Amino acid sequence: MEVNEEYVDHMCLTKVTCKGQDKLVTVDLPPCQPNGICALQNGKRACVCKPEFYLQHGRCIPKACQKVIADIVFVLDESGSVGRANYEKVKQFVVEIIRSLPIGKNQVRVGLVSFSSKTFVKFHLDRYFNKNEMFDAIKRINYVGAGTRTYKALRLLRRHVFTKEHGNRDGVPKITIVVTDGKSSKRRATKREAANLKRSGVVMFSIGIGNSSLQSELRAMASQPVDEHKFNIEDFDALQSITNEMTIKMCEG
């Protein structure tokens, strides 16, 4: 279809009139990106960042993340119940959070671990200090499937990821975000490893997807106050709806 005209009306909606074979079709498209709002500027309406966000490289970024320094590790469930398509949604969720972080050797460092029946360090905290390189690395991560041995991933974090040898810094907040859709094959071991990790100084966020029986494990993994560090969502599509809240809470510490 050919675009004939485009303009922004008083509601900040982009109206696009398309010429089809025998009729004109007009559709409304919201031009304000996520975290943007429609505001009056110089007598005209335009999209600007919400008050709690600032503009950087064309994106509205949470102000809480502007000067944050932290070592952050994502822990992703890639068990058989997740599925390849949903795992891609989890990876995209991680990418969107990273977009809002000031990645750099002296700012925010990011690592990534995946787990199923086995655990894998996809990259350590000192591997990437460039967002595009990090995004490429995430894109290359393949889905494995199999079991849900969450406890192994948490043990790996404590013993081999949050270490000086692999880029963990003294005096810098240590944060991990666990994303899972199923109960661990060894729940007691998972709770024990989560407690050990938190005692070592790691702040833990837990995100549970679509499984109500996960509650006790999610609560055991989440740092205090639990309700500010634990998320429950209905399905993988809902990950994008918690991106802002997750990012801001993480940056605020």
C-alpha positions as CSV (number, residue, x, y, z in Angstrom):
1,M,0.0,0.0,0.0
2,E,1.2,3.5,-0.8
3,V,1.4,6.1,2.0
4,N,-0.3,9.4,0.8
5,E,-0.1,11.6,3.9
6,E,1.1,11.6,7.5
7,Y,0.5,14.1,10.3
8,V,0.1,14.3,14.1
9,D,-3.3,15.3,15.4
10,H,-4.2,16.9,18.8
11,M,-3.9,13.5,20.5
12,C,-0.4,12.8,19.3
13,L,-1.6,10.0,17.1
14,T,0.1,9.6,13.8
15,K,-2.6,9.2,11.1
16,V,-1.5,7.4,8.0
17,T,-3.8,7.2,5.0
18,C,-3.0,4.3,2.8
19,K,-4.3,3.9,-0.8
20,G,-5.5,0.3,-1.5
21,Q,-6.8,-1.1,-4.6
22,D,-10.3,0.5,-4.3
23,K,-10.4,2.5,-1.1
24,L,-8.5,4.7,1.3
25,V,-7.7,3.4,4.8
26,T,-6.7,5.6,7.7
27,V,-5.1,4.1,10.8
28,D,-3.9,5.7,14.1
29,L,-0.4,4.9,15.2
30,P,1.0,6.1,18.6
31,P,4.3,7.8,17.7
32,C,5.4,8.3,21.3
33,Q,7.8,5.5,22.2
34,P,7.6,3.6,25.5
35,N,8.2,6.0,28.4
36,G,7.2,8.9,26.2
37,I,4.1,11.2,26.6
38,C,2.4,13.7,24.5
39,A,3.0,17.3,25.7
40,L,2.4,20.8,24.5
41,Q,5.6,22.6,23.4
42,N,5.8,26.0,21.7
43,G,2.1,25.7,20.9
44,K,2.4,22.3,19.3
45,R,2.0,18.8,20.6
46,A,5.1,16.6,20.7
47,C,6.4,13.4,22.2
48,V,8.7,13.9,25.2
49,C,10.1,11.6,28.0
50,K,8.0,11.1,31.1
51,P,9.3,13.1,34.2
52,E,11.1,10.0,35.6
53,F,13.0,9.4,32.3
54,Y,15.6,11.3,30.3
55,L,16.5,11.3,26.6
56,Q,19.6,9.5,25.5
57,H,20.4,8.5,22.0
58,G,16.8,8.8,21.0
59,R,15.5,6.6,23.8
60,C,13.7,7.5,27.1
61,I,15.9,6.0,29.9
62,P,15.0,5.8,33.6
63,K,16.8,8.6,35.5
64,A,17.5,6.1,38.3
65,C,19.9,4.3,35.9
66,Q,21.7,7.4,34.7
67,K,24.7,7.0,37.1
68,V,24.3,3.5,38.5
69,I,27.3,1.3,39.0
70,A,26.7,-2.4,39.5
71,D,27.7,-5.9,38.5
72,I,24.5,-7.6,37.2
73,V,24.0,-11.2,36.1
74,F,20.9,-12.5,34.4
75,V,20.0,-16.2,35.1
76,L,17.7,-17.6,32.4
77,D,15.7,-20.8,32.6
78,E,16.0,-22.7,29.3
79,S,14.2,-25.9,30.4
80,G,11.9,-27.9,28.1
81,S,8.8,-26.2,29.4
82,V,10.0,-22.8,28.1
83,G,10.3,-23.6,24.4
84,R,12.4,-22.0,21.7
85,A,9.9,-19.2,20.8
86,N,9.4,-18.1,24.5
87,Y,13.2,-18.3,25.1
88,E,13.6,-15.6,22.4
89,K,11.1,-13.4,24.3
90,V,13.2,-13.9,27.4
91,K,16.3,-12.9,25.6
92,Q,14.6,-9.8,24.2
93,F,13.5,-8.9,27.7
94,V,17.2,-8.9,28.8
95,V,18.1,-6.8,25.8
96,E,15.5,-4.2,26.6
97,I,16.8,-3.9,30.2
98,I,20.4,-3.6,29.1
99,R,19.4,-0.8,26.7
100,S,18.6,1.4,29.7
101,L,21.8,0.7,31.6
102,P,25.1,2.7,31.3
103,I,27.2,-0.3,30.2
104,G,31.0,0.2,30.7
105,K,34.1,-1.1,32.4
106,N,33.6,1.4,35.2
107,Q,29.8,1.6,35.2
108,V,27.5,-1.4,34.8
109,R,28.9,-4.8,34.0
110,V,26.6,-7.6,32.8
111,G,27.0,-11.4,32.8
112,L,24.6,-14.1,31.7
113,V,24.0,-17.7,32.9
114,S,21.5,-20.2,31.5
115,F,20.3,-23.4,33.1
116,S,18.3,-26.5,32.3
117,S,19.7,-29.9,33.4
118,K,23.1,-28.3,33.0
119,T,24.3,-24.8,33.6
120,F,26.2,-22.5,31.2
121,V,28.0,-19.2,31.6
122,K,27.2,-17.5,28.3
123,F,29.5,-14.6,29.2
124,H,31.2,-13.3,32.3
125,L,31.1,-9.8,33.8
126,D,34.3,-8.8,32.2
127,R,33.6,-10.1,28.7
128,Y,31.7,-7.2,27.1
129,F,31.7,-3.4,27.8
130,N,29.9,-2.5,24.6
131,K,26.1,-2.8,24.2
132,N,26.1,-3.9,20.6
133,E,28.6,-6.6,21.2
134,M,26.6,-7.7,24.2
135,F,23.4,-7.8,22.1
136,D,25.1,-9.9,19.4
137,A,26.2,-12.3,22.1
138,I,22.7,-12.6,23.4
139,K,21.3,-13.1,19.9
140,R,23.7,-16.0,19.4
141,I,22.6,-17.9,22.5
142,N,20.9,-21.1,21.5
143,Y,18.0,-22.8,23.3
144,V,18.8,-26.1,24.9
145,G,15.7,-27.5,26.7
146,A,15.7,-30.4,29.3
147,G,15.3,-30.1,33.1
148,T,15.1,-27.3,35.7
149,R,18.1,-27.4,38.0
150,T,17.9,-23.9,39.3
151,Y,20.1,-24.7,42.3
152,K,23.0,-25.5,40.0
153,A,22.8,-22.1,38.4
154,L,22.7,-20.3,41.8
155,R,25.7,-22.3,43.0
156,L,27.6,-21.5,39.8
157,L,26.9,-17.8,40.4
158,R,28.4,-17.8,43.8
159,R,31.4,-20.0,43.1
160,H,32.4,-19.0,39.6
161,V,30.6,-15.9,38.3
162,F,30.6,-13.3,41.1
163,T,34.4,-13.6,41.5
164,K,37.3,-11.2,41.0
165,E,38.7,-13.6,38.5
166,H,35.7,-13.1,36.2
167,G,35.2,-9.3,36.7
168,N,33.3,-8.9,40.0
169,R,34.4,-5.7,41.7
170,D,34.9,-4.9,45.3
171,G,32.5,-2.4,46.8
172,V,30.1,-2.6,43.8
173,P,26.5,-3.8,44.2
174,K,26.0,-7.4,43.0
175,I,22.6,-8.1,41.5
176,T,21.1,-11.1,39.8
177,I,17.8,-11.5,38.0
178,V,16.4,-15.1,37.8
179,V,13.8,-15.7,35.1
180,T,12.0,-19.1,35.3
181,D,8.7,-20.8,34.4
182,G,8.9,-23.9,36.5
183,K,9.8,-25.5,39.9
184,S,13.3,-26.6,40.4
185,S,14.0,-30.4,40.4
186,K,15.4,-29.9,43.9
187,R,13.5,-27.2,45.7
188,R,15.3,-27.4,49.0
189,A,18.7,-27.2,47.3
190,T,17.4,-24.1,45.3
191,K,16.3,-22.4,48.5
192,R,19.6,-23.2,50.2
193,E,21.7,-21.9,47.3
194,A,19.6,-18.7,47.2
195,A,20.2,-18.1,50.9
196,N,23.9,-18.7,50.4
197,L,24.0,-16.3,47.5
198,K,22.2,-13.6,49.4
199,R,24.5,-14.1,52.4
200,S,27.4,-13.4,50.1
201,G,26.0,-9.9,49.4
202,V,24.0,-10.5,46.1
203,V,20.7,-8.8,45.7
204,M,18.3,-11.2,44.0
205,F,15.2,-10.5,41.9
206,S,13.0,-13.5,40.9
207,I,10.6,-13.5,38.0
208,G,8.1,-16.3,37.8
209,I,6.1,-17.0,34.6
210,G,2.7,-18.6,34.6
211,N,3.2,-21.3,37.3
212,S,1.4,-20.6,40.6
213,S,3.3,-23.5,42.3
214,L,6.5,-21.5,41.9
215,Q,5.6,-19.1,44.8
216,S,7.6,-20.6,47.6
217,E,10.8,-20.8,45.4
218,L,10.3,-17.2,44.1
219,R,9.9,-15.9,47.6
220,A,13.0,-17.8,48.8
221,M,15.1,-16.4,46.0
222,A,13.9,-12.8,46.2
223,S,15.8,-10.4,48.5
224,Q,14.0,-8.4,51.2
225,P,11.6,-6.8,51.0
226,V,10.3,-9.8,49.0
227,D,7.4,-8.0,47.4
228,E,9.8,-5.5,45.8
229,H,12.1,-8.2,44.4
230,K,9.6,-10.8,43.2
231,F,7.6,-10.6,40.0
232,N,4.7,-12.9,38.9
233,I,3.5,-12.7,35.3
234,E,0.9,-14.7,33.4
235,D,3.0,-15.5,30.3
236,F,6.2,-14.8,28.4
237,D,4.5,-12.0,26.4
238,A,4.0,-10.1,29.7
239,L,7.7,-9.8,30.3
240,Q,7.8,-6.5,28.3
241,S,5.1,-5.1,30.6
242,I,7.5,-5.3,33.6
243,T,10.6,-4.0,31.9
244,N,10.4,-0.5,33.2
245,E,9.5,-1.5,36.8
246,M,12.2,-4.2,36.9
247,T,14.9,-1.8,35.5
248,I,14.0,1.1,37.9
249,K,14.0,-1.2,41.0
250,M,17.3,-2.7,39.9
251,C,18.9,0.7,39.4
252,E,17.6,2.0,42.7
253,G,19.2,-0.9,44.4
